[in-house]
């Protein structure tokens, strides 16, 4: 059976031009190609070998949502400003794809979180996220009071501009900008990072990935939004209960080098030292 590869492309002329060149090259190699930017998850061919993402982290997150629970690995090619999720850069595109076609790669599993929103005893949303789920107040609203329970035990009420619940993969995204720690993707944990907390003793917290986090809005919450991977969102009120736990659906990422994560980390965070 011929291999079939999907392409997810950033809305960018340069990325689309490169994708069309790659499509022609793959077809010449005897590979079927599906341009996945205009299809839904239910329409993805069942025989997809992998999905190649040409774009930044936002495009990669969109591809992860598109794949959903299907066992289809992703490989990111950096075309955006931020590329923590990219395996390689545009200049090395064909070398990387050739390695994939020759089965010279490993699969790295990235944990996702399942986020359930309950309102008056009914589930109104259930979403898997690769990076994070964020509670955020509007520009003109007062501080959010986020009451948090861990495994049914009350932890604290964060008085802050919001609260981020992130995976290790998401530790280099919004959580990092809010002062959270960087965690290697293989470390099994969940990060709670308050956004601009009113109380200085409220600090980011890492808990076990077996934990269940329950969040409610205390006080008189107005203009509070819940966002999933920065891709979609919904308004949240005092009647809502948000439950976050490890999802049963991980994201499979193609890895060409065991040291690639640290190379990407050093480059994106512009770390320097005595050696190159």
C-alpha angles and dihedrals in degrees: 000000000000118000116251122205128187124216123208111190134198115239091256130114095226093050092047092049090051091047092054090050089050091048091055091047092050093048088052087054089055095257124137113230130206119193099216100188093092101041135077130237092259090056096053111120112254092226097059109142093197144326121244114207118207106193144048132302093287091058090047091052089051089052091050089053090048093052091046112167094345116120095241119132122225131215121193125213111195114242098140138074093260122043112169089131096046118105094202145352133262094261091060096042100115094042089053094047091048089054090052092050089050091049092242096143144084130230117238117195118217120199120239129200124229113219119197124186117201124192120186091339096312127107108236098172139017117180136166116220130192098196113021153313114234133200107202134173123225122259095261101032126104125255117299118240105212113188110202131198123186114206089340095310119115112245108174145299111256111216100199147111086276147309132259123205107192143177122229087261089054092049089092093051130063092333091061091050088052092053100269125145127264110244125189110246092240092060109100104229148112121226126217111196121176115213112233094333117211089219112062092209090065102098135168112283130203116208134177118284087234090066125107115218119203119192130188132173113242128198117021104323119197132170095012120151132195115210129192115214087329087283103099137002149180139206116262130202142179092277092062130096118198118202119191125186141144112294123230088225114079125187115245112218126190112235124193097180135030090219096047095101093059092045090053092045093052093046097046095044092041093231116178137183145152093300133048 
